[in-house]
Amino acid sequence: MQIKIIIKLLSLRETRHSMSLKNRLTSLAFFVFAGLTTQAQYTETINSNRPGQSQGAFAVGNNVIQLETGAYMGNDEHSGLGYSHDIWGIDYQLRYGLLMERLEINLTGAFENQDQTYNFLGTVEERNIRNFRSNTLGLKYLVYDPNVSLPEEKPNLYSWKANQRFKWRTLIPAISVYAGANFAFGDNPYLYPGEGKYTPKAAIITQNNWGRTVLVLNLIGDRLSEEYRSLIGIATVTHAITPQFAIFGEYQGINSDVYADDILRGGAAYLFGTNFQVDVSGLINFKNTPSRWQLAAGISWRVDLHEVDEFLEDSNEGNQRKARSEKMSREREDDGDGENDGGI
């Protein structure tokens, strides 16, 4: 009888321990998820990657749908091979904040038409091709945000000079990772000979916000499963002249055995309201095999379905975020400008 009682007590103790451990793990999972969702990437104004080719580190925000699209025209001319391509096309990026603030799913692509003229030993040949130049479905996740991870730096009450000194912590960027897949259908003339219709793509993205100026860096590996893979680097600098008007400059370097180039882009964007932006841009390169130029104009439009959990907003992290938002609002009122979150 005593042995049975002891066994029952041990069993009850083990059950309580198991339930306690389960409750702890459940609580831990909840607070981890809460931490991920409260570190918001959502901004009050649209956060667009246009008109450059780089991606900003920050997502659009949970339940935000954003379309970035435009038309472009230009010319590629190869002096050695004797061809000239007149080009027009439409590019697009559809972005959606998925499940949490740090995660974004996006579809990026372009449909392009080329009127091609070949002049070989006095024989002129003309032809036309049109198809999707590219289509890529991918996920972007914000790994590190210095605005959240680093403690807030308080002013030095005893030294004006210390407050004005350059702060090395401003060089620490926000960091995101990107993974996607290129895909094509049918007999696509823009695929290289032997290139597969489905190829992987990956990128590391960094972003520094310095008041009115934003620096975005992209290191991209494209067509990683192919023999002629590409390594691409993009550096984009954006500067806000006013809260509505901004300019940008961009360098893109492409390294591949099939095609290598150095491209410069520049342009401007203007914000109408909080959910709509227009832009213009152009590009040139620095070689004649081929020489390239393009002009482009586009729009970015946001459907804002973002919602914030009231429980999370009442938490410590929510209170801290509110305080940061109020502080930024006061700074905007003081200097007449707001911070730019990625792209233009």
C-alpha positions as CSV (number, residue, x, y, z in Angstrom):
1,M,0.0,0.0,0.0
2,Q,2.8,2.4,0.9
3,I,4.6,1.5,-2.3
4,K,1.5,2.4,-4.4
5,I,1.2,5.7,-2.6
6,I,4.8,6.6,-3.3
7,I,4.5,5.6,-6.9
8,K,1.4,7.8,-7.3
9,L,3.2,10.8,-5.6
10,L,6.2,10.4,-7.9
11,S,3.8,10.2,-10.9
12,L,1.9,13.3,-9.8
13,R,5.2,15.1,-9.3
14,E,6.5,14.1,-12.8
15,T,3.1,15.3,-14.3
16,R,3.3,18.6,-12.6
17,H,7.0,19.0,-13.7
18,S,6.0,18.1,-17.3
19,M,3.1,20.6,-17.2
20,S,5.4,23.3,-15.8
21,L,8.0,22.7,-18.5
22,K,5.3,22.8,-21.1
23,N,3.9,26.1,-19.8
24,R,7.4,27.6,-19.7
25,L,8.1,26.5,-23.3
26,T,4.7,27.9,-24.4
27,S,5.4,31.2,-22.6
28,L,8.9,31.4,-24.2
29,A,7.5,30.8,-27.7
30,F,4.9,33.5,-27.2
31,F,7.4,36.1,-26.0
32,V,9.8,35.2,-28.9
33,F,6.9,35.7,-31.4
34,A,5.9,38.9,-29.6
35,G,9.4,40.2,-29.9
36,L,9.5,39.5,-33.6
37,T,6.1,41.1,-34.3
38,T,6.6,44.2,-32.2
39,Q,9.9,45.2,-33.8
40,A,8.0,46.9,-36.6
41,Q,9.2,47.8,-40.0
42,Y,5.9,49.6,-40.9
43,T,6.3,53.3,-41.7
44,E,3.6,56.0,-41.9
45,T,4.6,56.9,-45.5
46,I,5.2,54.4,-48.4
47,N,8.6,52.7,-48.3
48,S,9.6,52.1,-52.0
49,N,12.6,50.5,-53.7
50,R,12.0,52.6,-56.8
51,P,13.4,54.0,-59.0
52,G,16.7,52.2,-58.3
53,Q,17.5,48.5,-58.7
54,S,18.5,47.8,-55.1
55,Q,16.3,46.5,-52.3
56,G,16.1,48.3,-49.0
57,A,16.7,46.2,-45.8
58,F,13.3,46.9,-44.3
59,A,10.0,45.1,-45.1
60,V,6.8,46.9,-46.0
61,G,5.1,45.9,-42.8
62,N,2.6,43.2,-41.8
63,N,-0.5,43.0,-44.1
64,V,0.8,45.8,-46.3
65,I,0.4,45.3,-50.1
66,Q,2.6,47.4,-52.3
67,L,2.9,47.7,-56.1
68,E,6.0,49.4,-57.6
69,T,5.9,49.6,-61.4
70,G,7.0,51.7,-64.4
71,A,7.8,51.9,-68.1
72,Y,11.2,52.3,-69.6
73,M,12.8,52.8,-73.0
74,G,16.4,52.8,-74.3
75,N,19.0,51.4,-76.6
76,D,21.8,48.9,-76.6
77,E,24.4,49.2,-79.3
78,H,27.3,46.9,-79.9
79,S,30.0,48.4,-82.1
80,G,32.0,45.1,-82.5
81,L,29.1,42.9,-83.4
82,G,27.3,45.6,-85.4
83,Y,23.9,45.4,-83.7
84,S,21.5,48.0,-82.3
85,H,18.5,47.1,-80.0
86,D,15.7,49.6,-79.5
87,I,14.1,48.7,-76.2
88,W,10.8,49.4,-74.3
89,G,9.4,47.5,-71.4
90,I,7.5,47.5,-68.1
91,D,9.0,46.4,-64.8
92,Y,7.2,45.6,-61.6
93,Q,7.5,44.6,-58.0
94,L,4.7,43.3,-55.9
95,R,5.5,43.3,-52.2
96,Y,3.5,41.9,-49.2
97,G,4.3,41.9,-45.5
98,L,3.9,38.3,-44.5
99,L,3.1,36.9,-41.0
100,M,5.4,39.3,-39.1
101,E,6.9,42.7,-39.5
102,R,10.4,41.6,-40.5
103,L,9.3,39.2,-43.3
104,E,8.3,40.2,-46.8
105,I,7.4,38.1,-49.9
106,N,7.9,39.8,-53.3
107,L,7.5,39.2,-57.0
108,T,9.9,41.1,-59.2
109,G,10.0,41.1,-63.0
110,A,10.0,42.9,-66.3
111,F,8.3,42.4,-69.7
112,E,10.5,43.7,-72.5
113,N,10.3,44.3,-76.3
114,Q,13.3,44.6,-78.5
115,D,13.5,45.8,-82.1
116,Q,16.8,44.4,-83.2
117,T,18.9,45.5,-86.2
118,Y,22.0,43.6,-87.2
119,N,24.5,44.9,-89.8
120,F,27.0,42.2,-90.8
121,L,29.3,43.0,-93.8
122,G,26.7,45.3,-95.3
123,T,23.9,42.8,-94.8
124,V,21.1,44.3,-92.7
125,E,18.8,42.0,-90.8
126,E,15.9,43.1,-88.6
127,R,13.9,41.1,-86.1
128,N,11.7,41.5,-83.0
129,I,11.6,39.7,-79.7
130,R,9.4,40.2,-76.7
131,N,8.8,38.2,-73.6
132,F,9.3,38.4,-69.8
133,R,12.9,39.5,-69.4
134,S,12.9,38.3,-65.8
135,N,10.6,37.0,-63.0
136,T,11.7,36.3,-59.5
137,L,9.7,35.2,-56.5
138,G,11.5,35.7,-53.2
139,L,11.5,36.2,-49.4
140,K,13.3,39.0,-47.5
141,Y,13.9,38.8,-43.7
142,L,15.3,41.5,-41.5
143,V,18.0,39.8,-39.4
144,Y,19.3,42.9,-37.5
145,D,17.9,46.3,-36.8
146,P,20.2,48.6,-34.9
147,N,17.3,50.9,-34.0
148,V,15.8,48.1,-31.9
149,S,18.9,46.0,-30.9
150,L,21.1,48.9,-29.7
151,P,20.2,50.7,-26.5
152,E,19.0,54.3,-26.9
153,E,21.9,56.7,-26.5
154,K,21.2,59.4,-24.0
155,P,22.6,63.0,-24.4
156,N,25.6,64.0,-22.3
157,L,24.3,66.6,-19.8
158,Y,27.8,67.8,-19.0
159,S,29.5,68.2,-22.4
160,W,28.1,69.9,-25.6
161,K,31.2,68.7,-27.5
162,A,30.5,65.1,-26.6
163,N,27.0,65.4,-28.0
164,Q,28.3,66.8,-31.3
165,R,31.1,64.2,-31.7
166,F,30.8,61.7,-34.5
167,K,29.0,58.5,-33.3
168,W,30.6,55.4,-34.7
169,R,27.4,53.4,-33.9
170,T,25.7,55.2,-36.8
171,L,27.9,53.1,-39.2
172,I,26.2,49.9,-38.0
173,P,23.6,49.1,-40.7
174,A,20.3,47.2,-40.7
175,I,20.9,43.8,-42.3
176,S,18.5,41.6,-44.3
177,V,18.9,38.3,-46.2
178,Y,17.0,37.4,-49.4
179,A,16.4,34.1,-51.1
180,G,14.4,33.7,-54.3
181,A,13.9,31.7,-57.5
182,N,14.0,32.9,-61.1
183,F,11.5,31.3,-63.4
184,A,10.6,31.4,-67.1
185,F,8.0,29.7,-69.2
186,G,8.0,28.5,-72.8
187,D,10.7,29.3,-75.3
188,N,12.0,32.5,-73.8
189,P,14.5,34.4,-76.0
190,Y,16.1,36.1,-73.0
191,L,17.5,32.9,-71.6
192,Y,21.1,32.2,-72.3
193,P,21.7,29.0,-74.4
194,G,21.5,26.1,-72.0
195,E,20.2,28.2,-69.1
196,G,17.6,26.5,-66.9
197,K,14.1,27.9,-66.5
198,Y,14.3,27.7,-62.7
199,T,17.4,29.1,-61.0
200,P,18.1,30.2,-57.4
201,K,19.0,33.8,-56.3
202,A,20.3,35.1,-53.0
203,A,21.3,38.4,-51.6
204,I,22.7,40.2,-48.5
205,I,21.2,43.7,-48.0
206,T,22.4,46.5,-45.7
207,Q,20.9,49.9,-45.0
208,N,22.1,53.0,-43.1
209,N,19.7,55.8,-42.3
210,W,21.6,59.1,-41.6
211,G,18.8,61.7,-41.3
212,R,18.0,62.9,-44.8
213,T,20.5,60.5,-46.4
214,V,20.1,56.7,-46.8
215,L,22.8,54.3,-48.0
216,V,21.7,50.9,-49.3
217,L,24.1,48.1,-50.3
218,N,23.1,44.8,-52.1
219,L,25.4,41.9,-52.7
220,I,23.6,39.5,-55.0
221,G,24.3,36.0,-56.3
222,D,22.1,35.2,-59.4
223,R,21.6,32.0,-61.4
224,L,23.5,30.1,-58.7
225,S,22.8,26.7,-60.2
226,E,24.1,27.6,-63.6
227,E,27.6,27.4,-65.1
228,Y,27.6,31.1,-65.9
229,R,26.4,32.5,-62.6
230,S,26.4,36.3,-61.9
231,L,27.8,38.2,-59.0
232,I,26.1,41.7,-58.7
233,G,26.9,44.6,-56.4
234,I,24.6,47.6,-56.0
235,A,25.2,50.8,-54.0
236,T,22.4,53.3,-53.8
237,V,22.5,56.8,-52.1
238,T,19.3,58.7,-51.5
239,H,19.0,62.2,-50.2
240,A,15.7,63.9,-49.2
241,I,15.6,67.5,-50.4
242,T,12.2,68.0,-48.7
243,P,9.9,65.6,-46.9
244,Q,8.2,65.0,-50.3
245,F,11.1,65.3,-52.8
246,A,14.2,63.1,-53.0
247,I,17.1,62.4,-55.4
248,F,19.2,59.3,-55.8
249,G,22.4,58.0,-57.4
250,E,23.3,54.4,-57.9
251,Y,26.2,52.2,-59.0
252,Q,25.7,48.6,-60.2
253,G,28.6,46.3,-61.0
254,I,27.9,43.0,-62.8
255,N,30.5,40.2,-63.0
256,S,29.7,37.2,-65.1
257,D,31.4,35.2,-67.9
258,V,28.3,35.9,-70.1
259,Y,27.8,39.6,-69.4
260,A,29.8,42.1,-67.3
261,D,29.1,45.8,-66.9
262,D,29.4,48.9,-64.8
263,I,26.1,50.9,-64.7
264,L,25.3,54.3,-63.3
265,R,21.7,55.4,-62.5
266,G,20.2,58.6,-61.2
267,G,16.8,60.1,-60.7
268,A,14.2,61.6,-58.4
269,A,10.9,60.8,-56.7
270,Y,8.0,62.8,-55.3
271,L,5.6,61.7,-52.6
272,F,1.9,62.4,-52.9
273,G,0.2,61.9,-49.6
274,T,1.3,58.8,-47.6
275,N,0.6,55.9,-50.0
276,F,1.6,57.1,-53.5
277,Q,4.9,58.0,-55.1
278,V,6.0,58.9,-58.7
279,D,9.6,58.8,-60.0
280,V,11.8,59.4,-63.0
281,S,15.3,57.9,-63.7
282,G,17.9,57.1,-66.3
283,L,21.0,54.9,-66.7
284,I,24.2,54.8,-68.7
285,N,27.2,52.5,-68.8
286,F,30.9,53.0,-69.7
287,K,31.7,50.6,-72.6
288,N,30.6,50.0,-76.2
289,T,30.2,46.2,-76.0
290,P,27.4,47.2,-75.8
291,S,26.9,50.8,-74.9
292,R,23.6,51.3,-73.1
293,W,21.2,54.1,-72.1
294,Q,17.6,54.1,-70.7
295,L,15.0,56.5,-69.4
296,A,12.2,55.4,-67.0
297,A,9.2,56.7,-65.1
298,G,7.0,54.9,-62.6
299,I,4.8,54.8,-59.6
300,S,4.6,53.1,-56.2
301,W,1.3,52.5,-54.6
302,R,0.5,51.1,-51.2
303,V,-2.7,49.4,-49.9
304,D,-2.3,49.9,-46.1
305,L,-4.0,47.0,-44.2
306,H,-1.5,47.1,-41.4
307,E,-2.9,46.3,-37.9
308,V,-1.2,46.4,-34.5
309,D,-2.2,44.0,-31.7
310,E,-3.5,46.1,-28.8
311,F,-2.0,43.7,-26.3
312,L,1.4,44.0,-27.8
313,E,1.1,47.8,-28.1
314,D,0.5,47.9,-24.3
315,S,3.7,45.8,-23.6
316,N,7.0,47.3,-22.7
317,E,8.2,47.0,-26.3
318,G,5.1,48.7,-27.5
319,N,5.6,51.6,-25.1
320,Q,9.2,52.0,-26.2
321,R,8.1,52.1,-29.8
322,K,5.6,54.7,-29.0
323,A,8.2,56.8,-27.3
324,R,10.6,56.5,-30.3
325,S,7.7,57.5,-32.6
326,E,6.8,60.5,-30.6
327,K,10.5,61.5,-30.4
328,M,10.9,61.2,-34.2
329,S,7.7,63.3,-34.7
330,R,9.1,66.1,-32.5
331,E,12.4,66.0,-34.5
332,R,10.5,66.3,-37.7
333,E,8.7,69.3,-36.4
334,D,12.0,70.9,-35.4
335,D,13.9,70.4,-38.7
336,G,11.0,70.1,-41.1
337,D,12.0,66.7,-42.4
338,G,11.5,63.0,-41.7
339,E,13.7,60.0,-41.9
340,N,13.7,58.0,-45.1
341,D,13.2,54.2,-44.7
342,G,14.8,52.5,-47.7
343,G,14.7,53.2,-51.4
344,I,13.4,56.7,-52.0
